[in-house]
């Protein structure tokens, strides 16, 4: 809640307004969501189960997450709000993969 109050669900890497995308997708019928996500160049889940869940019942956490600026593995887990940033799911996934490589 505090991070959302500061950053409004806007990805700090790519500047996507992930909260607004969530609101827009949620307002659509399930049959319309896939097209809207593709039009937004959204990285779709890789499994059919995850994609079906996203299309049938999208959650805000499907669109953005809180990311530790200093990674937990490097001691950033116990830090406060100043060590968190909003990342859209694709940017968070990419950042996590970068840290693991």
C-alpha positions as CSV (number, residue, x, y, z in Angstrom):
1,X,0.0,0.0,0.0
2,X,2.8,2.5,0.9
3,X,4.7,1.7,-2.3
4,X,1.6,2.1,-4.4
5,X,0.9,5.5,-2.6
6,X,4.4,6.6,-3.7
7,X,4.6,5.2,-7.2
8,X,1.0,4.5,-8.2
9,X,1.7,1.2,-9.8
10,X,4.1,2.7,-12.4
11,X,7.1,0.5,-13.4
12,X,10.3,2.2,-12.4
13,X,12.2,0.5,-15.3
14,X,9.9,0.9,-18.3
15,X,7.4,3.5,-17.0
16,X,4.4,1.3,-17.9
17,X,1.4,2.3,-15.8
18,X,0.8,-1.3,-14.7
19,X,-2.0,-0.3,-12.4
20,X,-4.0,1.4,-15.2
21,X,-3.4,-1.7,-17.4
22,X,-4.8,-3.9,-14.7
23,X,-7.9,-1.7,-14.3
24,X,-8.4,-1.6,-18.0
25,X,-8.0,-5.4,-18.4
26,X,-10.2,-6.1,-15.4
27,X,-13.1,-4.1,-16.9
28,X,-13.1,-6.2,-20.0
29,X,-14.9,-9.5,-20.5
30,X,-12.6,-12.5,-20.4
31,X,-13.0,-13.1,-24.2
32,X,-11.7,-9.5,-24.8
33,X,-8.7,-9.6,-22.5
34,X,-6.3,-11.6,-24.6
35,X,-6.5,-9.2,-27.5
36,X,-6.1,-6.2,-25.2
37,X,-3.0,-7.7,-23.5
38,X,-1.5,-8.5,-26.9
39,X,-2.2,-4.9,-28.1
40,X,-0.4,-3.7,-25.0
41,X,2.6,-5.8,-25.9
42,X,2.2,-7.6,-22.6
43,X,4.4,-10.7,-22.0
44,X,1.8,-13.5,-21.6
45,X,2.3,-16.3,-19.1
46,X,4.0,-19.3,-20.7
47,X,1.6,-22.0,-19.3
48,X,-1.9,-22.4,-20.5
49,X,-3.1,-22.7,-16.8
50,X,-1.5,-19.4,-15.9
51,X,-2.8,-17.7,-19.0
52,X,-6.3,-19.0,-18.4
53,X,-6.2,-17.7,-14.8
54,X,-5.0,-14.3,-16.0
55,X,-7.8,-14.1,-18.6
56,X,-10.6,-15.4,-16.3
57,X,-9.6,-13.7,-13.1
58,X,-6.9,-11.0,-13.3
59,X,-5.3,-9.8,-10.1
60,X,-3.4,-6.6,-9.6
61,X,-0.4,-8.7,-8.6
62,X,-0.4,-10.1,-12.2
63,X,0.6,-6.7,-13.4
64,X,3.1,-5.2,-11.0
65,X,5.2,-6.2,-7.9
66,X,7.4,-4.6,-5.3
67,X,11.0,-5.2,-6.1
68,X,14.0,-4.9,-3.7
69,X,16.5,-2.4,-5.2
70,X,19.3,-4.0,-3.2
71,X,18.5,-7.7,-3.6
72,X,17.5,-9.8,-0.6
73,X,20.4,-12.1,-1.4
74,X,22.7,-9.1,-1.0
75,X,21.2,-8.0,2.4
76,X,18.3,-5.9,1.1
77,X,15.5,-8.0,2.7
78,X,15.4,-6.1,6.0
79,X,15.4,-2.7,4.5
80,X,12.4,-0.3,4.5
81,X,10.4,1.4,1.8
82,X,13.4,3.2,0.5
83,X,14.7,-0.2,-0.8
84,X,11.5,-1.0,-2.8
85,X,10.5,0.0,-6.2
86,X,7.5,-0.9,-8.4
87,X,8.2,-3.1,-11.4
88,X,5.8,-4.5,-13.9
89,X,5.8,-8.3,-14.0
90,X,7.9,-8.5,-17.2
91,X,10.5,-6.1,-15.9
92,X,10.6,-7.9,-12.5
93,X,11.0,-11.3,-14.3
94,X,13.8,-9.9,-16.4
95,X,15.5,-8.3,-13.4
96,X,15.3,-11.5,-11.4
97,X,16.7,-13.5,-14.3
98,X,19.6,-11.0,-14.7
99,X,20.5,-11.4,-11.0
100,X,20.5,-15.2,-11.3
101,X,22.8,-15.2,-14.3
